[in-house]
Each structure stands twice: as structure tokens, then as C-alpha cells.
Amino acid sequence: MKSWRKIYGNGFALEIPLDFNGILQEDGRLVLEDPARSIQMTLEMDATESKAEGPGNQLSARAGIPVPKSPKQMQAFMRNWAGQIHSVRVAEQSRRILGTHHIACTAQGVERQGILADWLQTIWRKDSAIGWRFWAVFHSNQIVLITCRGSKQALGFLKPIVDGIVATVSIGAMPEVMKKPFIQAVVDLAKEHMPSTSLCAIDDDTLSIGGMRIKVSPLHEAYLEQPNELAENVKRFFDELMVEHTDDPNQTNGWPGIRNKVYPILVPKTMSGSLTTNAYKEDWINGLVICYQVHGSSTLVTYADCTQWGVDLEMLAQYALGNLQRMTRSLSMTGGTSNNYTLFSFPQEDALNSSRMLLPLVYKHLQPHLGKTFYMAVPDRDILLAFSAEEPATVTWLRRQVEIRYAQAAHPLSDKLFLVTPDGIVGDAAHPEPETL
């Protein structure tokens, strides 16, 4: 996301392309425009007195209904809000956006020109209509309301970019000048917890830990909700990272006590060198390597471990995949069809979710919904996405969402897509790995 930059609104943050213009107005609204000023986006944090403005009118954003607490209530909220903008005719009713970090809904409309003008526009001048798009992004009892106005042609052309902007909205964000004490507190607490680990702040959102770049956005969200528990949350956060600790998987009863506890994990090839020394690993696809870990240990299985246990890589992999499959059978992926794509994911974030991409069992259960050929993505260690789309433009848009999530991940894995075929899983043909000499 080198061509994008982060900006802040009143109580939220988001990312926009470098050539977009963003102005925070005195009333708290954030106004965005593309370089040609063909569209205008307005974002604001909803409050009791908040107003959502259509052409020539204002209305109460809450419209007398309670703050939503579920996706279904969110759609009702969105339907109520968009339907009360009387100068806009709603053309597409409220629907939920799948795969976003927060609960988000969207709707579309067309600016009213009068009955006769609307009729003529429908027949002859569809592209000349002034279109409207609406979003409501909900998280932790807070809502960011977003409107976008422009010609239907401009809205269609910039749709992937606008949708990408909405996907980056982070509620509860603070200006960078206010975050610097937070990031310094995280560094100080982490050094107390791991005094022997090389650790420093790269910027206000990123730490370098043993050579790995780690996003601390989950810590910041937890801090906003539980400011008095920062020390405990920092300890828990770093305990879950796959950095070298003093755990020793050999402190067991040998292979019989280990074999039902080992499982595979995916690690970026660029980071694998900074993990456990002499780890047992094998190259995979899209710049990832497969390593192995014992449940309850934060170190990786090494060649020395396997020598002591008397097992080879084939036996280690066989037991690890079997254990992972046993832990996965009781889980379900959720999702469905939205607009022109179908997307599924595990509803609960889990450190083994990305590893589940290695299981043919997962492909088997997804194929009736996604077809024999579909895409998977693991932008974060805790996330597994699976989706299918017929239009290349939709795949491009979904690829962009994966890249955004990867850029914001706490445990980043890969910003590439994995293609699942009847013959197995292959790498990203659009972004192949560089050849090594």
C-alpha cells in the first residue's frame, strides 16, 4: 500500500490513494475527492445529533432506531437511513458486505430529477444520472456513515478504489500525535516481558520484533476498550507471537507423548530465518514455508527434535496434518453470496486457521458452494478466506481487499491469492514468485 496514505477523521481512520484529496471540516465530517473531482465522499461518526446530508436536505442519522448490535440489525439501520433521504431514489436496497473487518452494509441510489426526468433518464440517459452510494460501518457500538456522490459512469469506474477505501475504515482510531505515547508504552512493556529480544518501533503502527514487522492495531483496539489492562494485553499479545522463547518440546515423554500434539504452521519465507534456529521446514508456494509446532509450545520443531524422536519429515507431516484435520472437523466456515461473488471464512480468528488451507477436507466442503476451482487467501495467520467470482474485475477487487488486510495484519502471512483446482492448490499466477538462481 505504498501508493496509499492514512488519514484521520473524527474518531476513525482510513487509507486513501496518494492523489486523493481529504479535508476534515469543522463540523467533524471528512470529505474526500478524486483528482478529477468526479466523485465526492463524505464520512462522519454517527451520534445522536449527527446529520446525514442529501442534496438540499438533512435528516437524523439514527432515525429513531437503536444502535445495531448484529448484521441483521445493521441492515435494518442502513435501510432506514438510506430510505429517508428523500432527494435520492434507492435503486439497490441494503445488503451486508462480506469479508470486511467490521460489520458493514451498503446501498445505492439515484438523485431524483422529477417523475418525467427520471423516466426519460431511465430510457435514454442512464449514464448521465447522478448516482449515490451509501455505507454504514459498525464496530463497538459506533457507526461511521459514508455517502459518495458522482456520475454513474464515474462511480462505476472508481468502484474498486472507493470500495477499497471503505474497507480500510478503522473505528476508534486516534491522531498519530496521540498514538506516539501508546506505541512507546508497548515497546517499554514488551522489553520488560522479553528483555533478550531485539525490539523497536518502526512507525506508530508497526514494531520490528527479531526482524519481523508486526502490526499493533489489535493491541490499540484492545487499549481503547480496556485502557487499564494494557500491560496484561501486551503480555498476551507477545506470548502469542511465534518468536523464540524458552519452551522445549523435548520436555515430554518422547514421540509417543508428542505425536498427537504436533501441527503444521505457515510462516513467510522472509521471516522464517528469524524464528527457531535449525527449524524443520519445507518450502511451499506464494513465498510461504511449512513448519511444525507442538501444542503448548511457542518454538518450532527442529531437526534435533526429530532425530531424538526417531521420526522423519514424512511421518512428522502425516501426524501433524491428521491432528489439524481432527481439530477442524467440528468447525464450520460461514459466508454466502454478495452481489457477484461468494465468500466464506472461519467466523472465529484462530492461530491455526491459515494452516487449514493445507487440508483437502476444507476444499471438499467448499467446492459445492464455490465450484471446483476457486481462490483462497491467508493475509493473516488467524484468517482463512475462500471465494469465487466470475468477473475478472471482481477478482481484482477481492485481491485488493486481501492486500489491505495483509497490510493491516497483526501476524502477516501473504498478500497473494492461492488457486484451488481439482488437482490441488497452486500459487498466484498474476504475481509469481521470483526465480532463484
C-alpha positions in Angstrom: 0.0 0.0 0.0 2.9 2.3 -0.8 0.6 4.4 -3.1 -1.9 4.9 -0.3 -1.7 7.1 2.9 -3.5 7.0 6.2 -5.7 9.9 7.2 -7.9 10.5 10.3 -11.5 11.6 10.8 -13.3 12.5 14.0 -13.0 9.1 15.8 -11.9 6.9 12.9 -9.1 6.4 10.4 -8.8 5.1 6.9 -6.5 5.0 3.9 -6.8 6.8 0.6 -4.8 6.9 -2.6 -2.0 9.5 -2.6 -3.6 11.6 -5.3 -7.0 11.8 -3.5 -7.8 15.0 -1.5 -9.1 14.7 2.0 -10.3 17.6 4.2 -11.6 17.3 7.7 -14.3 20.0 8.1 -15.1 22.0 11.3 -18.3 20.0 11.8 -16.3 16.8 12.0 -17.1 15.5 8.5 -14.2 14.1 6.4 -14.6 15.0 2.7 -12.7 13.0 0.0 -12.4 13.8 -3.7 -10.6 12.0 -6.5 -8.1 14.1 -8.6 -10.7 15.0 -11.2 -13.3 15.8 -8.6 -15.7 13.5 -10.4 -16.9 12.0 -7.1 -17.2 13.2 -3.5 -17.2 11.0 -0.4 -18.4 12.3 3.0 -17.6 10.3 6.2 -18.8 11.1 9.7 -19.0 9.3 13.0 -22.7 8.8 13.9 -24.0 10.5 17.1 -27.4 11.4 18.4 -27.3 14.8 16.8 -25.5 13.6 13.7 -26.9 14.6 10.4 -26.7 12.8 7.0 -27.0 15.2 4.2 -28.6 14.6 0.8 -28.9 17.2 -1.9 -30.9 20.0 -0.3 -32.0 18.3 2.9 -30.8 16.9 6.2 -32.1 14.1 8.4 -31.3 12.4 11.7 -28.9 9.6 11.1 -30.2 7.4 13.8 -33.8 8.0 12.6 -35.2 6.9 16.0 -33.9 3.3 15.9 -31.4 1.8 18.5 -27.8 1.3 17.7 -27.5 -2.0 15.9 -25.8 -5.0 17.6 -25.9 -7.6 14.8 -25.5 -7.8 11.0 -29.3 -8.1 10.6 -30.0 -5.0 12.8 -27.3 -3.3 10.8 -29.1 -3.9 7.5 -32.3 -2.5 9.1 -30.5 0.6 10.2 -29.0 1.0 6.8 -32.4 0.5 5.1 -34.0 3.1 7.4 -31.2 5.6 6.9 -31.0 5.4 3.0 -34.8 5.3 2.7 -35.2 8.7 4.4 -33.0 10.6 2.1 -36.0 11.9 0.1 -34.0 13.5 -2.7 -32.5 10.1 -3.6 -34.3 7.2 -5.1 -32.9 3.9 -3.6 -32.0 1.6 -6.5 -30.3 -1.2 -4.5 -31.6 -2.0 -1.0 -29.3 -2.5 2.0 -27.0 -5.5 1.9 -24.1 -6.6 4.0 -20.6 -6.5 2.7 -18.9 -9.9 3.3 -15.2 -10.2 4.3 -14.7 -6.7 5.9 -13.1 -6.3 9.3 -16.1 -4.5 10.8 -19.8 -5.2 10.2 -20.6 -3.1 7.1 -23.6 -2.5 4.9 -24.1 -0.7 1.6 -26.9 0.6 -0.6 -27.2 2.5 -3.9 -29.5 5.3 -5.2 -30.0 7.8 -8.0 -30.7 11.5 -7.5 -34.3 12.4 -8.2 -34.9 14.8 -11.1 -38.7 14.6 -11.1 -41.0 11.9 -12.5 -40.7 12.8 -16.1 -36.9 13.4 -15.9 -36.5 10.1 -14.1 -38.5 8.2 -16.8 -36.5 9.8 -19.7 -33.3 9.2 -17.8 -34.2 5.5 -17.5 -34.8 5.2 -21.2 -32.1 7.4 -22.8 -29.7 8.9 -20.4 -28.7 6.3 -17.8 -25.1 7.3 -17.8 -25.9 11.0 -17.2 -27.7 10.2 -13.9 -26.2 11.4 -10.6 -25.6 8.3 -8.6 -25.3 7.8 -4.8 -23.7 5.1 -2.8 -24.1 4.7 1.0 -22.2 2.7 3.6 -22.6 2.2 7.3 -19.6 0.7 9.1 -20.3 -0.6 12.6 -17.9 -1.6 15.4 -18.1 -1.5 19.2 -21.4 0.5 19.3 -20.1 3.1 17.0 -21.0 3.8 13.4 -19.3 5.6 10.6 -21.8 6.8 7.9 -20.4 7.3 4.4 -22.0 8.8 1.3 -20.5 9.0 -2.2 -22.0 11.2 -4.9 -21.0 11.4 -8.6 -22.0 10.5 -12.1 -22.9 6.8 -12.5 -20.0 6.5 -15.0 -17.5 7.9 -12.5 -18.9 5.8 -9.7 -18.6 2.7 -11.8 -15.1 3.5 -12.9 -13.8 4.2 -9.4 -15.8 1.5 -7.7 -12.8 -0.7 -6.8 -10.9 2.2 -5.3 -13.9 3.5 -3.4 -14.7 0.1 -2.0 -11.1 -0.3 -1.0 -11.2 3.0 0.9 -14.3 1.8 2.8 -12.6 -1.5 3.6 -9.8 0.4 5.4 -12.1 2.3 7.8 -10.9 1.7 11.4 -13.2 3.0 14.1 -11.8 4.3 17.3 -8.5 5.5 15.7 -6.6 8.4 17.2 -4.4 11.0 15.5 -0.8 10.0 15.2 0.4 12.6 17.7 -1.9 10.9 20.3 -0.7 7.4 19.4 3.0 8.0 20.0 2.8 7.6 23.8 0.8 4.4 23.2 3.4 2.8 20.9 6.2 3.8 23.3 4.3 2.2 26.1 4.0 -1.0 24.1 7.8 -1.0 23.4 8.6 -0.5 27.0 6.2 -3.2 28.3 7.4 -5.6 25.6 11.1 -5.1 26.6 10.2 -5.8 30.2 8.5 -9.1 29.1 11.1 -10.1 26.6 14.4 -8.4 27.6 16.6 -10.6 25.3 14.5 -9.9 22.2 15.5 -7.3 19.6 12.5 -4.9 19.5 11.9 -1.4 18.3 9.1 0.8 16.8 9.2 1.3 13.0 6.3 3.7 13.0 3.2 4.4 15.1 1.6 1.2 13.9 4.4 -1.2 13.4 7.1 -2.9 15.5 10.2 -4.8 14.5 10.5 -7.9 16.6 13.5 -10.1 15.9 13.4 -8.8 12.3 9.7 -9.4 11.8 7.4 -6.5 11.1 4.3 -6.7 13.3 1.2 -4.5 13.3 0.0 -3.5 16.7 -3.5 -2.4 15.6 -5.2 -5.2 17.6 -3.4 -4.0 20.7 -4.5 -0.5 20.1 -8.2 -1.6 19.7 -7.9 -3.5 23.0 -6.4 -0.5 24.6 -9.3 1.8 23.6 -11.7 -0.7 25.1 -9.6 -1.7 28.2 -7.1 1.1 28.8 -6.3 -0.1 32.3 -5.3 -3.6 31.1 -2.6 -2.6 28.6 0.2 -4.4 30.4 -1.7 -7.7 30.5 -2.8 -7.3 26.9 0.8 -6.6 25.8 2.0 -9.7 27.6 -0.7 -11.8 26.0 -0.1 -10.3 22.6 3.6 -11.1 22.6 3.1 -14.6 24.1 1.1 -15.5 21.1 3.7 -14.3 18.6 5.8 -17.1 17.0 9.2 -15.8 18.4 11.7 -17.9 20.2 11.1 -18.5 23.9 12.5 -21.0 26.3 9.8 -23.6 25.7 11.3 -27.0 25.0 9.1 -29.6 23.2 11.6 -32.3 24.3 10.4 -31.9 27.9 7.8 -34.7 27.3 7.8 -38.5 27.1 9.3 -38.5 23.6 7.4 -39.1 20.3 4.5 -41.1 21.9 3.7 -38.0 24.0 4.2 -35.6 21.2 2.7 -37.2 18.1 -0.9 -36.2 18.9 0.1 -32.6 19.8 2.1 -31.6 16.7 0.5 -29.5 13.9 1.7 -27.6 10.8 2.0 -23.8 10.7 2.7 -21.5 7.8 5.5 -18.9 8.0 6.6 -16.3 5.4 9.9 -17.4 3.9 11.3 -13.9 4.5 10.7 -14.3 8.3 11.5 -18.0 8.7 15.2 -17.2 9.3 14.4 -15.2 12.4 12.4 -18.0 14.1 13.7 -21.0 16.0 17.3 -22.0 14.9 17.5 -25.1 12.7 13.7 -25.5 12.4 12.3 -28.4 10.4 10.7 -26.7 7.4 9.8 -27.2 3.8 9.3 -24.7 1.0 5.7 -24.2 -0.2 4.0 -21.8 -2.5 3.5 -18.0 -2.6 6.6 -17.3 -0.5 5.5 -19.5 2.4 7.2 -22.3 4.2 5.6 -25.1 6.3 6.9 -25.5 9.8 5.8 -27.6 12.7 4.9 -26.8 16.3 3.8 -28.7 19.4 0.6 -27.6 21.1 1.5 -25.5 24.1 5.0 -24.6 22.9 5.9 -21.4 21.2 9.1 -22.8 19.5 9.2 -24.7 16.2 10.1 -28.4 15.9 13.8 -28.7 14.9 15.9 -31.4 13.1 17.4 -32.2 16.5 13.9 -32.8 17.9 13.1 -35.2 15.1 16.4 -37.0 15.5 15.7 -37.5 19.2 12.2 -38.7 18.5 13.3 -41.0 15.7 10.9 -39.6 13.0 11.4 -38.2 9.5 9.6 -35.4 7.7 7.1 -37.7 6.1 5.9 -39.1 9.5 6.0 -35.7 11.1 3.8 -34.2 8.4 1.4 -37.2 8.4 0.7 -36.8 12.1 0.6 -33.0 12.0 -2.0 -32.9 9.2 -4.0 -35.6 10.9 -4.1 -33.7 14.2 -5.1 -30.5 12.3 -7.9 -32.3 10.5 -9.2 -33.7 13.8 -9.2 -30.2 15.2 -11.0 -28.9 12.2 -13.9 -31.4 11.7 -16.1 -29.7 14.3 -15.6 -26.2 12.8 -17.8 -24.5 10.1 -17.0 -21.8 7.7 -19.6 -19.1 7.3 -20.5 -16.7 4.4 -22.6 -16.6 1.3 -23.2 -14.8 -2.0 -23.0 -11.0 -2.1 -23.5 -9.1 -5.4 -21.3 -11.0 -7.9 -19.1 -13.1 -5.6 -19.3 -15.8 -3.0 -17.1 -15.7 0.1 -16.6 -18.0 3.1 -14.3 -17.7 6.2 -13.9 -19.1 9.7 -16.0 -16.9 12.0 -13.5 -17.1 14.8 -9.9 -16.0 14.4 -7.6 -18.8 15.4 -3.8 -19.3 15.1 -4.4 -22.5 13.0 -6.9 -21.0 10.5 -4.2 -20.3 7.9 -2.8 -23.8 8.3 -6.2 -25.3 7.4 -5.5 -24.3 3.8 -3.4 -27.4 3.7 -6.4 -29.7 4.3 -8.2 -31.4 1.4 -11.1 -31.7 3.8 -11.6 -28.0 3.6 -11.6 -27.9 -0.2 -14.1 -30.8 -0.3 -16.6 -28.9 1.9 -16.2 -25.6 0.0 -16.5 -27.0 -3.6 -20.3 -27.4 -3.5 -20.5 -23.6 -2.8 -17.6 -22.2 -4.7 -17.1 -24.7 -7.6 -14.2 -27.0 -8.4 -11.9 -24.0 -8.9 -11.8 -21.1 -6.5 -9.4 -18.8 -4.6 -8.1 -18.8 -1.1 -6.2 -16.2 0.9 -4.3 -16.1 4.2 -3.4 -12.4 4.7 -3.1 -13.0 8.5 -2.1 -16.1 10.4 -5.5 -16.2 12.1 -7.6 -15.7 8.9 -8.6 -18.0 6.0 -10.7 -16.6 3.2 -12.2 -18.7 0.3 -14.1 -17.1 -2.6 -15.2 -17.4 -6.2 -16.2 -14.7 -8.7 -16.8 -14.9 -12.5 -15.8 -11.4 -13.5 -12.1 -10.5 -13.5 -12.8 -7.1 -12.2 -14.4 -8.6 -9.1 -11.4 -10.9 -8.5 -9.2 -7.8 -8.8 -11.3 -6.0 -6.2 -11.2 -9.0 -3.9 -7.4 -9.2 -4.4 -7.2 -5.6 -3.3 -9.2 -6.4 -0.1 -6.6 -9.2 0.7 -3.8 -6.8 0.2 -5.4 -4.2 2.5 -6.0 -6.8 5.2 -2.4 -8.1 4.8 -1.0 -4.5 5.2 -3.0 -4.2 8.5 -2.4 -7.7 9.8 -1.0 -8.4 13.3 0.6 -11.6 12.0 1.0 -11.1 8.2 1.4 -14.1 6.0 0.8 -13.5 2.3 -0.9 -10.8 0.2 -1.2 -13.3 -2.7 -4.1 -15.4 -3.9 -4.0 -19.2 -3.9 -5.9 -21.0 -6.7 -7.6 -24.2 -5.6 -8.1 -26.6 -8.6 -9.3 -30.3 -8.8 -5.7 -31.3 -9.0 -4.6 -29.3 -5.8 -3.6 -25.8 -4.8 -1.2 -23.6 -6.8 0.4 -20.3 -6.4 -0.6 -16.8 -7.6 -0.2 -16.8 -11.4 -0.7 -13.0 -11.5 2.1 -12.4 -9.0 4.5 -15.4 -9.4 7.5 -15.8 -7.1 10.8 -14.5 -8.4 13.1 -17.3 -9.8 16.1 -18.1 -7.7 19.5 -18.9 -9.4 
